[in-house]
Amino acid sequence: MANAKQTREPADNPDAAVFEDEPRTGGAGQQLRAQASEVGHNLRDMAGTVREAAREQAGRVRNSAVDYYEEGRERLQRWEHGIEDYVQAQPIKSLLIAAGVGVLLGIVLRGKSR
């Protein structure tokens, strides 16, 4: 087939090449091109669907992350106010607890630096 001449199909599909030496298969070549074109369209449609689904999922994840952040921030603020209330209600006890925590941290950190 090295000496086969290459000719073009009708102008509606200039990329399709047929060799003169090969027997014509009638509508099979056109049918194959039509199926390939349909597969290409289907793949593009599927890619668009996947892209849209990914966008929707990213939006849901983003909204969940914002919700969790807000919930965590609110919990931290409640915890902070609770500590402030405790310190105001029992200042001596709070001071002794803070001193004890400081001593324990000092011992732990000193032991690791040696």
Secondary structure, DSSP 8 states (H G I E B T S, - for coil): -TT--EEE--TT-TT-EEETTS---TTHHHHHHHHHHHHHHHHHHHHHHHHHHHHHHHHHHHHHHHHHHHHHHHHHHHHHHHHHHHHHH-HHHHHHHHHHHHHHHHHHHHHHH-
